[in-house]
Amino acid sequence: MVNLVLVLGDQLSEGLHALRQADKARDVVVMAEVGAEATYVPHHPKKIAFIFAAMRKFAAHLQAQGWRVAYTRLDDPENAGSLPGEVLRRAAEFGAGTVLATQPGEWRLIAALEGLPLAVTLLPDDRFLCAAPEFAAWAEGRKALRMEYFYREMRRKTGLLMAGDAPLGGQWNFDHDNRKPAKTDLFRVAPPALPPDPVLEEVLALVEARFGQNFGQLRPFQFATDRAGALRVLDHFITHALPDFGAYQDAMLADDPYLYHAVIGLYLNTGLLGPLEVCQRAEAAYHAGHAPLNSVEGFIRQIIGWREFVRGVYFLEGPDYPQRNALGHDRPLPGFYWGAPTRMNCLSHAIGQTRDLAYAHHIQRLMVTGNFALLAGVNPTAVHEWYLAVYADAFEWVEAPNTVGMSQFADGGVVGSKPYVSSGAYIDRMSDYCGGCHYKVKDKTGARACPFNLLYWHFLIRHRDRFAGNPRMAQMYRTFDKMDATRRETVLAEAADFLARLDAGDVV
């Protein structure tokens, strides 16, 4: 009997587990652009276009390889509107009673497929380097899950940057070398913008018509939409940017959104590139003398360390993880996250870049948009849904631990040992945002005081019972307690006034 082989929009890998288990001569590959997946959050138009175009090209590639592919376009009249609906429709069409699928990266889709009135076989997604049971075994019995120790195990497992059982260079982590602010006069080559082809143009017209009102600029469209293009972007990064990636990976410049970043997360997360091949390319650049160890190690750590770690956390913690709210934050997401004006230059730039590119690098997400939301007490579910919507590389397995855990501390410390909060000084040190801002980053109080300076202390004091005993935060509480009493009162009162104006919808 014929099997259906379901391939999702983030499973565009020729070696996908479900494809390996299927019979090309008998089975039917099912792929579908469906409204339910395009609208469960208001995705950035670039994200929708990227996924739809990549899906269409991958389907054509499979057909060229001899697969029979039943592909449903968004505007097909018979489109059932959801993935379960499309699977049932195709099962009836082909007389199939069995579905082969690689496990989705979201709990909601796993539940949807397991609820089908068909025999569904969910196969492990072995494109990752650490299977969920392996991560669970590593995590068992640990008082805290810390990426650094997991990362070392992954280095040993893969052999990347290893000399026997020891790390090259004599240390595992070169992060202390990777915190330089960038200068505006440095010459950097942006990732290649690939010209649109007929498949992409057709998708862009569809997305423009159906999702043109979503937050985000669709054109110009800069992403690759097939494996060949993704490899070209990777080649460009290895050649032009990897040597300086490490030193400047935390830097931010208003007029340089990419700096030395690879911008390949969306290709990794949709399967157009594999994590091991990407890391091996970087390692080869080190051994060839093209890139220094601190850059290569920092890049590899993001992939086999952090990326694998957060996926392990997502599946270990269970379906309720994205809705956690350990700090009880309940403020609505401010309108400027969706394009309303703000006087805060750092947020204006980071969000404007997100609107235009569906991209921002990890420090812009963590220490600008995420930092403000945490300091202001924004509901972490709203923050999670915003990140999931606006970034082209965002899929729940990777986005939720980064947002709910790392950025918002809403998981209560599963991902991080302390909240990632800072005053304006960090942003000033790592960017050129503060120079053109309405607020004055050096001002601690007063009408032009940087809101980050005020909200930083307000956050610490309203959560003092939880964090005062944290060894990594105790010094900040001692600093606050040493302030003059009048200054302490002024800081907290001005922070409360700022939050009241934020709640009232004033431009802040």
C-alpha positions in Angstrom: 0.0 0.0 0.0 1.1 3.5 -0.7 2.5 5.6 2.1 2.3 9.4 2.4 5.6 11.0 3.2 5.0 14.4 4.8 7.7 17.0 4.3 7.3 20.3 6.3 8.6 23.7 5.4 11.5 23.4 7.8 12.5 19.9 6.6 14.0 20.7 3.2 16.8 18.2 3.4 17.4 15.5 0.8 18.6 13.1 3.6 15.4 13.7 5.7 14.7 10.6 7.8 11.2 10.2 6.4 12.5 10.2 2.8 15.2 7.7 3.7 12.5 5.3 5.1 10.2 5.7 2.1 10.0 3.8 -1.2 10.5 6.2 -4.1 8.8 3.8 -6.5 5.6 3.5 -4.4 5.1 6.4 -1.9 3.9 9.9 -2.3 5.6 13.0 -0.9 3.1 15.5 0.5 4.0 19.1 0.8 1.5 22.0 1.4 1.5 25.7 1.8 -1.4 26.2 4.3 -3.1 29.1 5.8 -2.9 27.7 9.3 0.9 27.7 9.3 1.1 31.1 7.6 -1.2 32.8 10.2 -0.8 31.2 13.6 1.3 34.3 14.3 1.5 37.3 11.9 4.7 36.2 10.2 6.9 38.7 8.5 6.2 38.6 4.7 9.8 37.8 4.0 9.6 34.8 6.2 6.5 33.5 4.5 8.0 34.1 1.0 11.3 32.5 1.9 9.6 29.3 3.2 7.1 29.0 0.3 9.7 29.6 -2.4 12.1 27.2 -0.7 9.4 24.6 -0.5 8.5 24.9 -4.1 12.1 24.5 -5.2 12.6 21.6 -3.0 9.5 19.9 -4.3 10.8 20.4 -7.8 14.2 18.9 -6.8 12.5 15.8 -5.3 10.5 15.4 -8.5 13.7 15.6 -10.5 15.1 12.8 -8.3 12.2 10.6 -9.2 9.8 11.2 -6.3 6.1 11.5 -6.8 5.2 14.8 -5.1 1.7 16.0 -4.2 2.2 19.7 -3.7 -0.5 22.1 -2.6 -0.1 25.8 -3.2 -1.7 28.4 -0.9 -4.1 29.5 -3.6 -5.1 26.0 -4.8 -8.9 25.9 -4.7 -8.8 22.4 -3.0 -6.4 23.5 -0.2 -7.7 22.2 3.1 -6.1 25.1 5.0 -4.1 23.1 7.5 -1.5 20.3 7.5 -3.8 17.7 9.1 -6.5 18.6 6.5 -4.1 18.3 3.6 -2.8 14.9 4.9 -6.3 13.6 5.1 -7.2 14.9 1.7 -4.1 13.3 0.1 -4.7 10.0 2.0 -8.2 9.8 0.4 -6.8 10.8 -3.0 -4.1 8.1 -3.0 -5.8 5.5 -0.9 -3.1 5.7 1.8 -3.5 4.6 5.4 0.0 5.3 6.6 1.9 8.5 7.0 5.7 8.7 7.4 6.9 12.0 8.9 10.0 13.3 10.5 9.2 14.7 13.9 8.2 18.3 13.7 10.0 21.0 15.7 6.9 22.2 17.4 4.8 20.5 20.0 1.5 21.7 18.4 2.3 20.0 15.1 3.4 16.8 16.9 0.0 16.7 18.6 -1.8 17.5 15.4 -0.2 14.7 13.5 -0.6 12.2 16.4 -4.3 13.1 16.4 -4.9 12.0 12.8 -7.1 9.0 12.2 -4.3 7.4 10.3 -1.3 5.3 11.1 1.4 8.0 11.6 5.0 7.1 12.1 7.0 10.0 13.6 10.7 9.4 12.9 13.4 11.2 14.9 14.8 14.3 13.2 18.4 13.1 13.0 19.6 16.2 11.2 20.6 17.4 14.6 23.8 16.3 16.4 22.2 15.5 19.7 19.0 13.5 19.8 16.3 14.4 22.4 16.9 11.2 24.4 20.6 11.8 24.4 20.1 15.3 25.8 17.7 14.1 28.4 20.3 11.5 29.5 22.9 14.3 29.8 20.5 16.5 31.7 19.3 13.8 34.2 20.4 14.5 37.7 22.0 17.9 37.1 21.1 20.7 39.4 21.3 23.2 36.5 21.5 22.9 32.8 24.4 25.0 31.5 25.3 25.2 27.9 29.0 25.4 28.4 29.3 21.8 29.8 26.9 20.5 27.1 29.0 22.2 24.5 32.2 20.5 25.7 30.5 17.1 25.3 29.5 18.1 21.7 33.0 19.1 20.9 34.2 15.7 22.1 31.4 13.9 20.2 32.1 15.7 16.9 35.9 16.1 17.2 35.6 19.7 16.1 38.5 21.8 17.2 39.9 19.0 19.3 43.4 17.6 19.8 42.6 14.2 21.1 40.5 14.8 24.2 41.8 18.4 24.7 40.5 21.5 23.0 42.7 23.2 20.5 44.4 26.3 22.0 44.2 24.8 25.4 40.7 26.2 26.3 37.1 25.5 25.3 35.8 29.0 25.1 37.4 32.2 23.7 34.4 34.4 24.5 36.5 36.9 26.4 38.2 37.8 23.0 34.9 38.3 21.3 33.4 41.5 22.8 34.8 44.3 20.8 32.7 47.2 19.6 32.8 47.7 15.8 34.0 50.9 14.2 32.0 52.6 11.5 35.0 53.0 9.2 35.7 49.3 8.8 34.9 47.9 5.4 32.6 45.0 5.5 31.0 43.0 2.6 27.4 42.3 3.1 26.0 38.8 2.5 25.2 38.3 -1.2 21.7 39.3 -2.4 20.6 36.8 -4.9 18.5 38.0 -7.9 14.8 36.8 -7.9 13.9 34.0 -10.3 10.5 33.1 -11.7 9.6 30.8 -8.8 10.4 33.5 -6.2 8.7 36.2 -8.2 5.5 34.2 -8.3 5.7 33.7 -4.5 6.4 37.3 -3.9 3.3 38.3 -5.8 1.2 35.8 -3.8 2.6 37.0 -0.4 2.2 40.6 -1.4 -1.5 40.0 -2.2 -2.2 37.8 0.9 0.1 39.1 3.6 0.9 42.6 2.5 -0.6 44.1 5.7 1.7 42.1 8.0 4.5 43.9 9.8 7.6 43.8 7.6 8.9 44.9 4.2 8.8 42.2 1.6 10.9 43.9 -1.1 13.7 44.0 -1.8 14.0 40.3 -1.0 17.5 39.2 0.0 17.4 35.6 1.0 18.5 32.5 -0.9 15.7 30.0 -1.5 17.5 26.8 -2.4 20.5 24.8 -1.3 22.8 26.2 -4.0 22.0 29.7 -2.9 22.5 28.8 0.8 25.9 27.3 0.0 26.8 30.5 -1.8 25.9 32.6 1.3 28.0 30.2 3.5 30.9 30.5 1.1 30.7 34.2 1.3 30.7 34.2 5.1 33.7 31.8 5.3 35.7 33.9 2.8 34.8 37.5 3.8 33.4 37.5 7.4 34.5 34.6 9.5 38.0 35.9 10.2 36.5 38.9 12.1 33.3 37.2 13.3 34.6 36.4 16.7 35.9 39.7 17.8 32.9 41.7 16.7 30.0 39.3 17.1 28.4 41.3 19.9 28.8 44.7 18.2 25.9 46.8 16.8 26.0 49.6 14.2 23.0 51.6 13.1 24.0 51.5 9.4 25.5 48.1 9.2 23.0 45.4 10.1 25.1 42.4 9.2 28.7 43.3 10.3 30.5 39.9 10.2 27.5 37.7 10.9 26.8 34.7 8.6 23.1 35.1 8.3 22.6 31.4 7.7 20.3 30.6 10.7 17.3 30.4 8.4 19.1 28.0 6.1 20.1 25.7 9.0 16.6 25.8 10.5 14.9 24.8 7.3 17.4 22.1 6.4 19.1 23.7 3.4 22.3 23.5 5.3 23.5 21.0 7.8 25.1 21.9 11.2 28.0 19.6 10.8 28.9 20.6 7.3 28.8 24.3 8.3 31.1 23.7 11.3 33.5 21.6 9.3 33.8 24.4 6.8 34.7 26.9 9.6 37.1 24.4 11.1 38.8 23.9 7.7 39.2 27.7 7.5 41.1 27.7 10.8 43.4 24.8 9.8 44.1 26.6 6.5 45.2 29.7 8.4 42.3 31.8 7.0 40.5 32.5 10.3 41.7 32.7 13.9 40.7 30.3 16.6 38.6 32.7 18.6 36.4 33.4 15.6 36.0 29.8 14.5 35.4 28.5 18.1 32.8 31.2 18.7 31.0 30.4 15.5 31.0 26.6 16.1 29.9 27.1 19.7 26.7 28.9 18.5 25.8 25.9 16.3 26.9 22.7 18.1 26.6 24.3 21.5 23.8 26.8 21.8 21.6 25.6 18.9 21.7 22.0 20.0 21.3 23.0 23.6 18.1 25.0 23.2 16.5 22.3 21.1 17.3 19.9 23.9 15.7 22.2 26.4 12.6 22.7 24.3 11.8 19.0 24.0 12.9 18.2 27.6 10.7 20.9 29.1 7.5 19.9 27.3 4.6 21.6 25.5 3.9 24.2 28.2 7.3 25.8 28.0 6.5 28.7 25.6 3.7 29.9 28.0 5.8 30.1 31.2 5.9 33.3 33.1 8.1 32.8 36.2 8.3 36.5 36.9 4.6 37.2 36.6 5.1 39.9 33.9 1.8 41.1 32.3 2.4 44.4 30.5 1.2 44.4 26.9 3.9 44.5 24.1 4.5 48.2 23.4 3.2 49.4 20.0 6.7 50.4 18.8 7.6 46.7 18.5 5.1 46.8 15.6 6.4 50.0 14.1 4.9 52.8 16.2 7.3 55.6 16.9 9.8 55.6 19.9 12.4 58.1 21.0 14.8 55.3 22.0 17.3 55.1 19.2 18.5 51.6 19.9 15.0 50.1 19.8 14.1 52.2 16.7 17.1 50.9 14.8 16.8 47.2 15.9 13.1 47.1 15.2 13.4 49.1 12.0 16.1 46.6 10.8 13.8 43.7 11.8 10.9 45.3 9.8 13.1 45.7 6.7 15.1 42.5 6.8 13.3 39.9 9.0 16.8 39.7 10.6 18.6 41.0 13.6 21.6 39.4 15.2 21.7 37.8 18.7 22.8 40.8 20.7 20.2 43.1 19.1 17.6 40.5 20.1 18.9 39.8 23.5 20.3 43.1 24.8 18.0 45.7 23.0 14.5 44.4 22.2 14.6 41.6 24.7 16.3 43.6 27.4 13.8 46.4 27.2 10.8 43.9 27.3 12.2 42.2 30.4 13.0 45.4 32.2 9.6 46.8 31.4 7.8 43.7 32.6 6.2 42.8 29.2 4.2 39.5 29.1 6.7 36.9 27.9 4.2 35.1 25.8 3.6 38.3 23.8 7.4 38.7 23.5 7.7 35.1 22.3 5.0 35.5 19.7 6.6 38.6 18.4 10.0 37.0 17.9 8.4 34.0 16.3 6.5 36.2 13.9 9.2 38.7 12.8 12.4 36.7 12.2 12.9 34.5 9.1 14.9 32.0 11.1 12.3 31.6 13.9 10.8 28.2 14.6 9.4 27.4 18.0 12.0 24.8 19.0 14.8 27.4 18.7 12.9 30.6 19.3 11.1 29.7 22.5 14.1 28.8 24.7 16.0 31.9 23.4 13.1 34.2 24.2 11.2 32.6 27.1 14.4 31.3 28.7 17.5 33.3 27.7 15.9 36.7 27.0 12.9 36.9 29.4 13.9 34.5 32.2 10.3 33.4 32.1 11.4 29.7 32.6 12.7 30.6 36.0 16.3 29.8 35.2 16.2 26.6 33.1 18.3 28.2 30.4 20.2 30.9 32.2 21.5 31.3 35.7 20.5 35.0 35.8 18.4 37.4 33.8 20.1 39.2 31.0 19.4 42.8 31.9 21.6 45.8 31.6 21.5 49.6 31.8 22.2 51.8 28.8 25.9 51.5 29.4 26.2 48.1 27.7 24.4 49.3 24.6 26.5 52.4 24.5 29.7 50.4 24.8 28.7 47.9 22.1 27.0 50.2 19.6 26.7 53.6 18.0 23.0 53.8 18.8 23.3 56.2 21.8 24.9 59.1 20.0 21.8 60.1 18.1 19.3 59.3 20.7 16.7 61.7 22.3 17.8 60.3 25.7 21.2 60.7 27.3 22.8 57.5 28.2 25.1 59.2 30.7 22.1 60.6 32.5 20.9 58.4 35.4 17.9 60.6 36.3 16.1 63.5 34.9 13.9 64.2 31.9 16.5 62.9 29.4 17.7 59.9 31.4 18.1 56.8 29.3 15.1 54.6 30.1 17.3 51.5 30.3 19.1 53.2 33.3 15.9 53.8 35.1 14.2 50.5 34.3 17.3 48.5 35.2 17.0 49.4 38.9 13.2 49.2 38.9 13.5 45.6 37.6 16.0 44.7 40.2 14.1 46.2 43.1 10.7 44.8 42.2 12.3 41.3 41.9 14.7 41.7 44.9 13.3 38.7 46.8 14.0 36.4 43.9 17.5 37.7 42.8 19.2 39.3 45.8 20.7 35.9 46.7 22.0 35.2 43.2 25.8 35.3 43.4 26.0 36.9 40.0 23.6 39.7 41.0 24.3 40.4 44.6 26.9 43.1 43.8 24.3 45.2 42.0 22.0 45.2 45.0 24.9 46.3 47.2 25.5 49.1 44.7 21.9 50.2 44.9 21.9 50.1 48.7 24.9 52.4 48.8 23.2 55.1 46.8 21.9 58.2 48.6 18.3 57.5 49.7 17.0 60.5 47.7 18.6 59.2 44.5 17.2 55.7 45.1 13.7 57.2 45.4 14.2 59.4 42.4 15.3 56.5 40.2 12.3 54.4 41.1 9.8 57.2 40.9 11.1 58.2 37.4 11.0 54.6 36.3 7.4 54.2 37.5 6.5 57.5 35.6 8.1 56.2 32.4 6.1 52.9 32.7 2.9 54.9 33.3 3.6 56.9 30.1 4.3 53.7 28.2 1.0 52.2 29.4 -0.8 55.3 28.4 0.4 55.0 24.9 2.6 58.1 25.0 5.6 58.2 22.6 8.5 57.3 24.8 
